[in-house]
Amino acid sequence: LSTMDNQELLLHLINKYERLIDKVMQDSEMNNVKVLPQLHTFLWGNKRGV
């Protein structure tokens, strides 16, 4: 997603993160996997050089 609207980007990222967590929880082979968000994108969005 290429957007300058940080609110829209954050909502999109959170929705994708939630779907990923749901997929991992449903897969028995992924029991020991830890899903972590890319916090830098939550904080700075698509900014370059931060």
Secondary structure, DSSP 8 states (H G I E B T S, - for coil): ---S-HHHHHHHHHHHHHHHHHHHHH-GGGTT------HHHHHHTT-S--
